[in-house]
Structure formats: C-alpha cells, structure tokens
C-alpha cells in the first residue's frame, strides 16, 4: 500500500471509459477516495456541469481522462466535434479546478500532439516543430492547448498541473466498435470475425508502411499514477513502450495470434496517417520512474483472449 493515495480525494473524469477503468481499479487498490465523473451525470462541455462536478466531489486531485477519441475514420468524419468537444471539456475544467482550489491537475494529452514529420524517436522538445498529421490535427491541437494552459497557470498562479502524452493504448475492455475503434481492436475484430465466418480475406486501410508504438493500458495507468504522485512540473512527458512496429507486421502478428489464415487486402486509397511513431521515454523514467512492463506479444495475447471470450459469450 502507498500512503500517498490513502483517503486522498481523487476526481477521475472518464473514469468509466477504457483507460479510466484501469486507473480507478488501481486507485481503489491503494484505498484512495475515488470520485468518478462520467457523461451520464456530467456533460463536461457545459460549464455549469463542470462546476457542479467540482462542488459534488470537492477533490484534492483531478485526473482528466475524459475525451472524444476515435480512429482515423472517425477523426476524418467529425473533425469539428473532435476539436470542440476535447477543447471545451478540458480548458474550462483546468481553469475551474484552479479556481476551486484543487491541489493538483493531471492532464492527459495524446501522441497526436506531435508534428506529422518528427525526428524519431519523438522527444518532448520536438513538440512545436510543425503541424500535426492532418487526419487528427483538430483532436491533437485541442489536447495540446492543455499543455499551453498548464504552463501558463503554473507561471501565473503556481498551479500544480502536469501534462502526459500516452502513445496508442490497447488492452482488454478496449473499444471494438468499427465506427470509432483504433487500429489494434479494429484488426482483432476483423481477424476474429473473419475466422469465425470463414472469410477468405480482410481489408485494411493504407499500404501497411506506417509504424506505430503501443502501450498496454494497465502499464499506462501505472505511469499516470506515478506521475500524479511524483511529478510536479508542467513540461510535457511521453508515456510509451519504446517498441515500434509497422502496420504490416502488426496485421501479421494479430492474424497469427487469432488463427486467421486468410489474405490481407490493402486499400491504398485510404490514408496511412502519420508515417512513423516511436517515443523517447527517458523523461518518464528519469522524472518518476516509469517503464512499461508488458511485452507487446503478451499484451496482444491478453487482448485477443479477452475479445474472443466476449464474442463467444454473446
């Protein structure tokens, strides 16, 4: 048990979401006083609801996970909503948290904050060297404003807020809805469903050349809570695994682990997204001792097993 968390009042926005589930479980294990803010009771795009949540919870710390998220397709179809919703549920929340006397604010950014063309591995110092990849720029820029705000409020008010940038997350309980899922759950669903239906092939967007880095959600939760406990600066921090894999190799790995033996049809008319993603994670290790512990192969196995069991139980 960690005495830092015992009885600490922690408000978690998006606490019933994918990552939120891991965070809330770990906080409960540490006997924190967890106060979950979800969309059923509070619309964080509404200032009155933000204020009501802070009055109801009276937190010592806010961990802000709530966001409108999705894959390339969802970002392309709803760029205005991805910008507006993420900006309006974040910037007013940080301001009102400062105004309400919250001791610490932990803001979750995104790897999409980085420029489209960035030196690999991505270092936090590269963050302002160009414009984000076009398909998710509205989302990435909306989240990036939290970093600007965090630094400004620390400078003017001494407000203790931190800004973390996790790479693509995956794991059990992920979103497998084809309309909004990210690449790993989308591919797992395609392969599992194709195998079940006896389909000869699956279709995948792009040409398979982009690379991505992925972080197992349980590891991400560990990193966020270590930062919440130990890190007290507004310089942004990457959270990742330092493992880079091409989309082509990712598809082959998921097909192998799901037992799908059909062919892959690449739709090169669809966007690839950012060409490469790989993080420098040395700042997280140095500042608060975080290193990912789950190997990519093991994380994929657990995620596939969880989804396959869910499909079989339906």
C-alpha positions as CSV (number, residue, x, y, z in Angstrom):
1,X,0.0,0.0,0.0
2,X,1.1,3.6,-0.8
3,X,0.3,6.0,1.9
4,X,0.3,8.9,-0.6
5,X,-3.1,7.7,-2.0
6,X,-4.8,6.5,1.2
7,X,-8.0,8.5,1.6
8,X,-6.9,11.1,-1.0
9,X,-9.9,12.5,-2.8
10,X,-9.3,11.9,-6.5
11,X,-11.8,13.0,-9.2
12,X,-11.4,10.9,-12.3
13,X,-13.1,12.2,-15.4
14,X,-13.9,9.5,-17.9
15,X,-13.5,7.0,-15.1
16,X,-15.9,4.5,-16.7
17,X,-14.0,4.6,-20.0
18,X,-11.3,2.2,-21.3
19,X,-8.3,3.7,-19.6
20,X,-10.4,5.1,-16.7
21,X,-11.3,1.5,-15.7
22,X,-7.6,0.7,-15.1
23,X,-7.0,3.9,-13.3
24,X,-10.0,3.6,-11.0
25,X,-9.1,0.0,-10.1
26,X,-5.6,0.9,-9.2
27,X,-6.7,3.8,-7.1
28,X,-9.2,1.6,-5.2
29,X,-6.5,-0.9,-4.5
30,X,-4.5,2.0,-2.9
31,X,-7.5,3.0,-0.8
32,X,-7.9,6.4,-2.5
33,X,-11.3,8.1,-2.2
34,X,-12.2,7.8,-5.9
35,X,-14.8,10.1,-7.3
36,X,-15.8,9.1,-10.9
37,X,-17.2,11.8,-13.2
38,X,-18.9,10.3,-16.2
39,X,-21.1,11.5,-19.1
40,X,-24.3,10.1,-17.5
41,X,-24.2,12.7,-14.8
42,X,-22.0,15.5,-16.1
43,X,-21.5,17.0,-19.5
44,X,-18.0,18.4,-19.2
45,X,-18.6,20.6,-22.3
46,X,-21.0,22.5,-20.1
47,X,-19.5,25.0,-17.6
48,X,-22.3,24.5,-15.1
49,X,-21.8,20.8,-15.1
50,X,-18.0,21.2,-14.6
51,X,-18.7,23.5,-11.6
52,X,-21.3,21.1,-10.2
53,X,-18.8,18.1,-10.5
54,X,-16.2,20.0,-8.6
55,X,-18.6,21.0,-5.9
56,X,-20.0,17.5,-5.6
57,X,-16.6,15.8,-5.5
58,X,-14.5,18.5,-3.7
59,X,-11.3,16.8,-5.0
60,X,-7.7,17.2,-3.9
61,X,-6.6,16.0,-7.3
62,X,-8.2,15.8,-10.7
63,X,-7.1,13.2,-13.2
64,X,-8.6,14.2,-16.5
65,X,-9.1,11.3,-18.9
66,X,-12.4,12.2,-20.5
67,X,-12.1,12.8,-24.2
68,X,-13.7,12.3,-27.5
69,X,-11.5,9.7,-29.2
70,X,-11.5,7.5,-32.3
71,X,-9.5,6.1,-35.2
72,X,-8.6,7.8,-38.5
73,X,-12.1,7.3,-39.9
74,X,-13.9,8.9,-37.0
75,X,-11.4,11.8,-37.0
76,X,-11.9,12.4,-40.7
77,X,-15.7,12.3,-40.4
78,X,-16.1,14.5,-37.3
79,X,-13.1,16.9,-37.1
80,X,-15.2,19.8,-35.8
81,X,-16.6,17.7,-33.0
82,X,-13.2,16.3,-32.1
83,X,-11.8,19.8,-31.8
84,X,-14.7,21.4,-30.0
85,X,-15.6,18.6,-27.6
86,X,-12.0,18.0,-26.5
87,X,-11.2,21.7,-26.1
88,X,-14.4,22.5,-24.2
89,X,-14.3,19.6,-21.8
90,X,-10.7,20.3,-20.9
91,X,-9.7,24.0,-20.8
92,X,-12.6,25.2,-18.7
93,X,-12.1,22.1,-16.4
94,X,-8.5,23.1,-15.7
95,X,-9.5,26.7,-15.0
96,X,-12.3,25.8,-12.7
97,X,-10.1,23.2,-10.9
98,X,-7.6,26.0,-10.2
99,X,-10.4,28.3,-9.1
100,X,-11.8,25.7,-6.8
101,X,-8.5,25.2,-5.0
102,X,-7.7,21.7,-6.4
103,X,-4.1,20.9,-5.3
104,X,-3.1,19.0,-8.5
105,X,-4.4,18.5,-12.0
106,X,-3.2,15.6,-14.2
107,X,-4.0,16.3,-17.9
108,X,-3.9,13.5,-20.5
109,X,-2.7,14.7,-23.9
110,X,-2.0,12.5,-26.9
111,X,0.7,11.4,-29.2
112,X,-1.3,13.2,-31.9
113,X,0.0,16.5,-30.5
114,X,3.3,15.9,-32.3
115,X,4.1,17.2,-35.8
116,X,3.4,15.0,-38.7
117,X,7.1,14.8,-39.6
118,X,9.1,14.5,-36.3
119,X,12.6,13.2,-35.6
120,X,12.3,9.6,-34.4
121,X,12.2,8.8,-31.6
122,X,9.8,11.6,-30.7
123,X,11.3,13.8,-27.9
124,X,9.2,16.2,-25.9
125,X,11.4,19.1,-27.2
126,X,10.1,18.3,-30.8
127,X,6.5,19.1,-29.9
128,X,6.4,22.6,-31.6
129,X,8.4,21.9,-34.7
130,X,5.5,21.5,-37.1
131,X,1.8,20.9,-37.7
132,X,0.2,17.6,-36.7
133,X,-0.8,14.9,-39.1
134,X,-3.9,16.3,-41.0
135,X,-6.4,13.5,-40.3
136,X,-6.2,14.0,-36.5
137,X,-4.9,17.6,-36.2
138,X,-8.1,19.1,-34.7
139,X,-8.0,16.4,-32.0
140,X,-4.3,16.8,-31.4
141,X,-4.3,20.6,-31.3
142,X,-7.3,20.7,-28.9
143,X,-5.5,18.4,-26.5
144,X,-2.3,20.4,-26.9
145,X,-3.9,23.5,-25.6
146,X,-4.0,21.9,-22.2
147,X,-0.2,22.0,-22.2
148,X,-0.2,25.7,-23.0
149,X,-2.8,26.3,-20.3
150,X,-0.9,24.1,-17.8
151,X,2.3,26.0,-18.3
152,X,0.5,29.4,-18.2
153,X,-1.3,28.6,-15.0
154,X,1.8,27.4,-13.3
155,X,3.7,30.5,-14.4
156,X,1.0,33.0,-13.3
157,X,-0.8,31.2,-10.4
158,X,1.7,28.5,-9.3
159,X,-1.0,25.9,-10.1
160,X,0.4,22.3,-10.0
161,X,-0.7,20.7,-13.2
162,X,1.1,18.1,-15.3
163,X,0.7,17.1,-19.0
164,X,1.2,13.5,-20.1
165,X,1.2,12.2,-23.7
166,X,0.5,8.5,-23.9
167,X,1.1,6.7,-27.2
168,X,-1.6,4.5,-28.7
169,X,-3.2,2.4,-26.0
170,X,-4.6,-1.2,-26.2
171,X,-5.8,-4.0,-23.9
172,X,-8.8,-5.8,-22.6
173,X,-12.0,-3.7,-22.4
174,X,-10.9,-1.6,-25.4
175,X,-13.4,-0.1,-27.8
176,X,-14.1,-2.6,-30.6
177,X,-16.8,-0.6,-32.4
178,X,-15.7,-0.5,-36.1
179,X,-17.0,3.1,-36.4
180,X,-14.7,4.5,-33.8
181,X,-12.1,2.0,-32.7
182,X,-8.4,2.3,-33.0
183,X,-6.1,0.1,-35.1
184,X,-5.5,-2.8,-32.7
185,X,-9.1,-3.5,-31.7
186,X,-10.2,-2.9,-35.3
187,X,-7.8,-5.5,-36.6
188,X,-8.5,-8.0,-33.8
189,X,-12.2,-7.8,-34.6
190,X,-11.6,-8.2,-38.3
191,X,-9.5,-11.3,-37.9
192,X,-11.6,-13.0,-35.2
193,X,-14.8,-12.3,-37.1
194,X,-13.3,-13.4,-40.5
195,X,-12.1,-16.7,-38.9
196,X,-15.5,-17.3,-37.3
197,X,-17.3,-16.6,-40.6
198,X,-14.8,-18.5,-42.8
199,X,-13.9,-15.4,-44.8
200,X,-11.1,-15.6,-47.3
201,X,-9.6,-12.2,-46.6
202,X,-9.8,-9.0,-44.6
203,X,-9.4,-5.4,-45.8
204,X,-7.1,-3.0,-44.1
205,X,-6.7,0.8,-44.7
206,X,-3.5,2.2,-46.2
207,X,-0.4,0.3,-47.5
208,X,1.0,-1.1,-44.3
209,X,4.1,1.0,-44.3
210,X,3.5,3.4,-41.3
211,X,4.9,2.4,-37.9
212,X,3.3,2.7,-34.5
213,X,4.2,2.3,-30.9
214,X,1.6,0.9,-28.5
215,X,1.3,0.9,-24.7
216,X,-0.7,-1.7,-22.8
217,X,-3.4,0.1,-20.9
218,X,-2.5,-1.3,-17.5
219,X,1.0,0.0,-17.9
220,X,-0.3,3.4,-19.0
221,X,-2.4,3.5,-15.8
222,X,0.7,2.8,-13.8
223,X,2.6,5.6,-15.5
224,X,-0.2,8.1,-15.0
225,X,-0.4,7.4,-11.3
226,X,3.3,7.5,-10.8
227,X,3.3,11.0,-12.5
228,X,0.3,12.0,-10.3
229,X,2.3,11.1,-7.2
230,X,5.8,12.1,-8.1
231,X,5.9,14.6,-11.0
232,X,5.3,18.3,-10.3
233,X,6.3,20.2,-13.4
234,X,4.5,21.4,-16.5
235,X,7.0,20.2,-19.0
236,X,5.2,17.5,-21.2
237,X,6.1,13.8,-20.7
238,X,5.8,10.9,-23.1
239,X,4.3,7.7,-21.9
240,X,5.2,4.7,-24.2
241,X,6.8,1.3,-24.5
242,X,9.7,2.3,-27.0
243,X,8.6,-0.7,-29.2
244,X,7.9,0.3,-32.8
245,X,6.1,-2.0,-35.3
246,X,4.9,-1.4,-38.9
247,X,1.2,-1.8,-39.6
248,X,2.0,-4.6,-42.0
249,X,3.8,-6.5,-39.2
250,X,1.0,-5.7,-36.8
251,X,-1.6,-7.2,-39.1
252,X,0.6,-10.4,-39.5
253,X,1.0,-10.7,-35.7
254,X,-2.7,-10.3,-35.0
255,X,-3.6,-12.8,-37.8
256,X,-1.1,-15.3,-36.3
257,X,-2.4,-14.9,-32.8
258,X,-6.1,-15.1,-33.7
259,X,-5.5,-18.1,-36.1
260,X,-6.8,-16.2,-39.2
261,X,-5.0,-17.7,-42.2
262,X,-6.7,-15.7,-45.0
263,X,-5.2,-13.0,-47.1
264,X,-4.9,-9.2,-46.4
265,X,-6.2,-6.7,-49.0
266,X,-4.7,-3.3,-48.6
267,X,-6.9,-0.3,-49.6
268,X,-4.2,2.2,-50.6
269,X,-7.0,4.8,-51.4
270,X,-7.4,5.2,-47.6
271,X,-5.0,7.3,-45.5
272,X,-2.0,5.9,-43.8
273,X,-1.9,8.5,-41.1
274,X,1.4,9.7,-39.6
275,X,4.4,7.9,-41.2
276,X,6.2,6.9,-38.0
277,X,5.5,6.9,-34.3
278,X,8.1,6.0,-31.7
279,X,8.7,7.8,-28.5
280,X,11.7,8.7,-26.4
281,X,10.6,7.7,-23.0
282,X,13.7,8.7,-21.0
283,X,12.0,11.7,-19.3
284,X,9.2,9.5,-17.7
285,X,11.9,7.1,-16.4
286,X,14.1,9.9,-15.0
287,X,11.3,12.1,-13.5
288,X,9.0,9.5,-11.9
289,X,10.5,6.0,-12.6
290,X,8.1,4.7,-15.2
291,X,8.9,2.0,-17.7
292,X,6.5,-0.2,-19.5
293,X,6.5,-3.8,-18.2
294,X,4.1,-5.7,-20.5
295,X,5.7,-7.1,-23.7
296,X,3.8,-6.3,-26.9
297,X,3.3,-10.0,-27.7
298,X,1.9,-10.7,-24.2
299,X,-0.4,-7.6,-24.3
300,X,-1.8,-8.7,-27.7
301,X,-2.5,-12.2,-26.4
302,X,-4.4,-10.9,-23.4
303,X,-6.4,-8.5,-25.6
304,X,-7.3,-11.2,-28.2
305,X,-8.2,-13.6,-25.5
306,X,-10.5,-11.1,-23.8
307,X,-12.2,-10.2,-27.1
308,X,-12.6,-13.8,-28.2
309,X,-14.2,-14.8,-24.8
310,X,-16.5,-11.8,-25.2
311,X,-17.6,-12.9,-28.7
312,X,-18.1,-16.5,-27.6
313,X,-20.3,-15.4,-24.6
314,X,-22.7,-13.4,-26.8
